[in-house]
Amino acid sequence: MGFDITDLADSKRIVFVNFWNWRPTVELIRAAGLLDAPRLEGLQQQCSATHISTNEARAIARHLREAVLPTLAPESRVLLDGTSTAESDDFAFHNDPGESDRNYSATRSWLETFATFCESCSGFELH
C-alpha cells in the first residue's frame, strides 16, 4: 500500500512511497506551513489527485534540505510526531492503543529521494 507521486510534466516520472514513510513526510510539510489544511488532507488519501505546483514542490525540497535533513544522521528516521530517532525500525505492527504511531517513520533515504524529486519536477500529483 502506498502512493505514486507523478511529475506533472512527465507522467512516466513517478516516485513510489509506502504509507508508513508518507504520513510522517506529510506531517513535516504540515509543520513547515507549506500547504493549507484541505490540501494536506488530500495528500493523506489515495486517489485524491492532489496537485502540488512547481513552486510548492521547490519549497518542500528547500524545507527538507535546510531544516530536516541536516538534523538527521545517515540511518535516522523521522517519526510521526516530528521527532527523529536513530533506533532501528523493528518492523513490528503496533496495534495496541497509543502505540500505532510507532508504525510510521520517514527514513532519511526516503526524504533525500523526495527532496531530489521535488527539486527537479514540474510539480506533482498524488495517486
N, C-alpha and C positions, 0 to 999 in steps of 0.2 A: 504494500500500500504506500502510495506516495504521490508526488506531484511532478508533472512535466512543466518546466519553465522554458517557454519558447520565445526566441528573439522575434520581435515584431517585424523586422525586415527580412528574416530568413527562417521560414517555418521548419527548415531541416536542422537548424541550430537549436538544439534542445539540451538542457541540463536536467537530470532527474535527481530528486531528493526524496528520501523517505520521510514519513510523517514525524518520526522521532527526532530527526535533525531540523525539520522545517519549523515546528512550533516554537522552539527557542529562538530561531532566526527571526520569526515574525515578532517575537517579544523584544528582540534587540532593535528592530525597526520602530516598534511602538515606543520604546523608551527614548529613542532619539527624536521623537516627534516629527517624523518624516512624512507620515500619511495620516489622513483623517480616520476616524473610527469605522465608518462603513467600509472603506477600502481595506483596512486591516482585517476586518471580519471576513471580507471576500478572500483575502489571502489564506485564510484558515479553512476554506471549504473547497473540496474538489469540484471540478467542472464549473467553477464560478466565472471563468473567463475574465478575471480581474486584470485590467491593464495598468501597467506602470510605464510612465513616459521615460524617454531618454534621460531627461534632467533628473527625474526621481531616481532612476537606476544609478546615475553617477553619484547622487547624494548618498544613496545606500552604500555604494562602494567606498566613498570617502569616509563615511562613518565607520565602516568596518576596518578600513586601513589605518585610520587615525586614532580611533577611540577603543576599538575592541581587540584587534589582532596584536597590537604592541603589548597588551597585558597578558597574553596567553603564551605559556610555554609550548614547545612543539607537540607534546602529547596531551595538552589540556583540552577541556571541552567546557562549553557554557551551558549551565543548567537552565531550566525553565524560568527560575526566578532571577536570572541575570548574573548570578554568581558563577565563578569558574572553579574547576577542580582539576587536579592532575591525577586523581584517583581513576583507575581503570574502570570502564563500564563492565558491570557483571553480567550484562545481557539477560538478566532475570526479568520476568514480567512481574511488576509490583502491583498487585491488585488490592492490597489492604487499604482501608480508608486512611487518607492522609499521606499515603506513600506513592500514589500514582504519578506524582510529579517526577519521581526518580526514574521513570521510563524515558524521559526526554532529555536529550543533550545534543548540542550542536558542536561537532568536532572542529578543531582548528583547521584541519584539512578541508572540510566542507566549506567553512567560512571563507577560506582563501579561494577556493574554486568559485564560490558565488560572487565574491568581490571581483575577481577577474572577469567573470561573465558580465557583471553589471558595468564594468569599465569599458567594455567593448560592444555591448549590444545596442540596438536601437530601441530601447525599451523592451518590456517583456509582458507576456500574458501567461497566466497560470492556468493549467488544466489538471 
